[in-house]
């Protein structure tokens, strides 16, 4: 499912339908908002066998998803983790080249990789469709590699599409820039919400992990933890809320925490009530949040 980017997607679909495709696109916009996902959908659109393109179900669509489609190559730098299932599967049609292969084990994408891209695009389409290359994090292309790609951009052959995906388009040569059709991506509300939630969850988990260590420690360690909290620093209220959420989950027994056996139901209810009261006191009085946390730690 594609979240957001309807305008960009509609534009690409229309260009394809009207046979107005560019040979090279630059997908730019901040990280993790779905540029590469859309680029892969685009490759499916170009090669789908169904009337309703991209169907996501035909052999071509599935093979593209798996990174095992002879006319598709995904290039990225070695630092990138593999987000796509099967992206490393061997592509027998490409002799020494694998579809979706990490073409560089370095932080940058160099001239050897650029040459492979050119070679790939210069060969006939295996399925008589579109040959497509996605270069993810194209800003990692060295200047030499970018210059090498320019030739392909200047003299594109047949049904080929090169998609450069980047969050740092300023790192690309202006000559590259001017030969690509730029499609800008924005984090819209839906995507922003997903991003914010994952960041918030990550932060909460870090705080909770630390708290659980403290909870299982000695009294001295507990006090050391509260002592090191800055009164106006880490939001103490947030700590209480995280603990409250955690103990509620323990009460509902829907967590696999080691502490699940440690507290009786009565004890858990008591703890949750104490946290409730402390949160209330902190928000209505000038009570010290450090002291409040110490009170709570004594109960745990
Ligand atoms: Zn399809």
Boltz pocket constraint, residues with backbone or C-beta under 6 A from the ligand:
constraints:
  - pocket:
      binder: B
      contacts: [[A, 44], [A, 47], [A, 48], [A, 49], [A, 50], [A, 52], [A, 53], [A, 54], [A, 55], [A, 56], [A, 57], [A, 58], [A, 59], [A, 60], [A, 61], [A, 62]]
      max_distance: 6.0
